[in-house]
Structure formats: C-alpha cells, structure tokens
Amino acid sequence: MKILFVSSEVVPFSKTGGLADVAGALPIALKNLGHDVRIATPQYRTTNDEKFGLQKNINEIHVHFQHDTYTATIKSANLPGTSMPVYFICNDYYFNRQELYTAGGKDYPDNAQRFAFFCMASLWMLPALEWKPDVIHCNDWQTALIPTYLKHHLYIRTNEFYNDIKVLYTIHNLAFQGSFDRNTLNSIGLGWEVYTIDGLEFFGDINLMKAGIVFSDEITTVSEMYAQEIQTPEYGCGLDGILRVRGDHLTGIMNGIDYAIWSPDGDKLIPSGYTLQNMRGKTTCKKHLQKKNHLPVNKDIPLIGMISRLAAQKGFDLISQIADDLFAMDIQFVLLGTGEPHYERIVKDIGGKYPEKAGINVMFNNQIAHEIEAGADMFLMPSLYEPCGLNQLYSMKYGTVPIVRKTGGLADSVLDATPDAIAQGTGTGFVFEKYDAATLLLTIKRAVEIYTKHKKTWKKLQENGMVQDYSWTASAKRYEGLYKRMTGESS
Ligand code: ADP
C-alpha cells in the first residue's frame, strides 16, 4: 500500500512536542510492514540543507488557491539512518522563521495561510512526483485542509488524479484546533459552501480541527482512554458532539516509542549507559544531573524530574500550589520546559526560592531531556489531560518511576503501585485521579516513602517499567488495519 504521512513536525528535522516523535517513528514501523511510505513536512529554518543532505527534487510547483497561485520548491532527504523518503515543502516566506508556530509566545497571524499552503503543496506535488498514495495520513489541524481540499477544492476534487485517495486523520491534541476568523476562508482557497454546521463553521469562526474530523474517512487519536474522553463535554473542547457523531470511525491507538533513540543501554546523550541487569550507570547519570543543576550530590535524595511544555494542560497550577510543602521535604527537583510566560515565571520563582533543591531549565534542549530521563528517580506528569504522553513511556524504560494523573494515555500506560499491585508485580508507577493539589502532594509523598524506606519494592517498580514494550510494531499493525478498511483491501 502507498501511504503519504503528512506532519507539521518530524524528528530530527523539527520538533515542538510529541507529534514530531511520532512522525519520525511510526512511518518506519509501517515501512517495516512492507508498505511504500513517504513523509511530507515543511522545511523550517532548523532543517539545514547541508546538515540533513536535502536535495532539490522539483524546482518549482505552482500551488493554486482560489484566485492566487504560489510557488513551492520540493526537496527531499531520507530520514537519517533509514531509507524513508521525506519530502520538504519549501517556501522561505512561510517557513524560514525562528519558530514553527509562534513568535514571542503568540501564534503567527498567517498560520492559516501557512498551513493551507503546506496542505495544498503536499497535494500538488503528487502528480509531479508521479506517485499516487492510496492513503494520506494527516496529523492535527495543520494538515486538516488535505481532506477538505480533496472533497471541496474545485481544482482538486475535479482532478482525476486524486480520485479514491482515502484520508486517515490523527488527533494528537484536541485543544489545538486551528481556529480562525471566518473571513480567512477565501485566502485558504475555500468558498462559503463549507461554512456550515456540517463543515468548518464553529461558533462564528472556522475550525480546522473540525474539518479534519468531518471530512476524513477514519479518525484516530493517540490512546484508547483519550478516544473515550474526547467524546465527553469535559474533555471534548467543544467538539465532543461532532466526535460522537463520528464515533463509529474514531479509534484510539496508543503511540509507541522509538527505542533506537530512547533506551538507557544505547543512549549516546547520557553520561553512562545502563541495563536492568546492571543499574550502576543510573547512579552516574544522577550524579551528573545533580552537578549540572548545582544541587548537592547525594545518591539517596529522591530526585524528581519533569520535561514539559509549560502550559495549563501539564498541571503547573497544582505544582505551584504545593511548591512550599514539596520543598519542605528532603527531595530534589529538576525541570526542563518552555512555554507560556505565566508558567515560565512560576517555575523560575521556584528555582530562585529553592536553589539547593530545584534545578530549573527554561529552554528546549534534547540533550538535557535525555539526561533527566536517565538521572531522575521519579518523573512527574500531573496533567489535567494527556492524549498519550511520551515521557511516562520513556521514563519507564529508563527505570525512572512515573507519578501521573489518571487521564488519557497516562491512565492507559501506568499501573498504580497499590499494595496489591506491588505484591503481584504489576505496578509501574504512582497514579492519582482527582485533579487537586492535596492529592498530588499525597501521591508524591507515597512515592518518596517507598523510595526511601522500601528499596526492594522500588527496585521492583523500576523493573516492571523497564520490561514494558511500547515499541511501534503493535500500533503500526492497528493503523495498517484501518488503512485496509478504508481502501477496501481485506486485512
Ligand atoms: P506534548 O506533545 O503534549 O508536548 P508529549 O509527552 O506527547 O507531550 O511529548 C513531548 C515530547 O517533547 C517529548 O519527547 C519530550 O521529551 C519533549 N520535550 C518537551 N519539552 C521539551 C524541552 N523543553 N526540551 C526538550 N524536549 C522537550
């Protein structure tokens, strides 16, 4: 089967979050199942031609919108270390910018036009490449205009080349919807006929996430629990109704992780590798992390790690409420994150107030992310909601016991260390349900108590996590099943 995987970010070329990790790994797992898979993504400033060996593939394609025509260059390179072709949609005006989506914490005002261009160019390049996919796998609102154009753009829907191409649309985070003023419609090549309650219209604006949900053949999201949650008003971000309508075509498939990148025995970014059989390297990693963060070097103090976008979703309101009680305990805390200025201030204040206990790194840095996964004892994810979450999966592999709220993919992947679960050897972390500060604090205390007083139990929890298998193979097979269902190929 021919599959075009379209994503606005792909590791290692560009990344702001988990979507990039998925886009750099799932296509490979699909290719390993025998499919002809190719990726399309924008070339941003970070995607350096020399560094990644980009070659010009098509000098100029003309991308037709309603009244205007724009040009794109198509370059290509293989995903490093693989034979996976990646097509880069290049247009300096739209994509040669400092950040992917924002400047100074605010969305670029032309994001609708930028990603409309990306979608349209991804479609227009296909005849030029003489490659027609059976399925286009779209991801989040930045790609949601692809199913929309296939059904409603005059040039595309009347062009025979595009007949019968099916679309699978994956929701990685329902909260980011690509909502724009309705008068944007014309500039993204669409007419008022799609501005209906069954189309892009959403409370007087246009909503691209909704377009993806309405116009795609199948919809997936990144864990089974989140697939259920988003059909409720509490988690549905206003789109729960339309998701219930499309419920028969909505499937939850848990993300996998790429163990070639995230595994403590082969990780080149950490000071010392280690395995389940020989964990000494983890102590070296902890020392290194403590030194780097100017914390007292002591292997017995429980060290809590966190790597996160600084956003309300990730539970920073709870952390700010418990900070004084947390740092009254004999613990250390190392955080890596960037995001909303309000939360950047909160975490910097914590760092200023508790320099002996907290290492606060307000930046985006892959190296430090690996160092935290390896060097911390526990990993904190008190999310309000979490579609899948990757760091709890990385943490389990690194023997870093996750402390999570029971929501979305966190609920699906971390099993609470209740006395029963510990006795049966099934617990992998600490899970709490109620989104409130006191419950979070109690859960951290529960973890710290086991870490300091019950070493054997702690070791068992680490082991239980390290043997979990979240490789992509099983999830890729489920996507394959959906592709076959859409195209009518029997599985
Ligand atoms: P989300 O996509 O909601 O941000 P995920 O847990 O699915 O959350 O994925 C986040 C990914 O981004 C992980 O790979 C995580 O390690 C990485 N990440 C988040 N913040 C940073 C940061 N400041 N520096 C480096 N990596 C980060």
Boltz pocket constraint, residues with backbone or C-beta under 6 A from the ligand:
constraints:
  - pocket:
      binder: B
      contacts: [[A, 16], [A, 17], [A, 18], [A, 19], [A, 21], [A, 173], [A, 307], [A, 308], [A, 309], [A, 336], [A, 337], [A, 338], [A, 361], [A, 363], [A, 364], [A, 365], [A, 366], [A, 369], [A, 388], [A, 389], [A, 390], [A, 391]]
      max_distance: 6.0
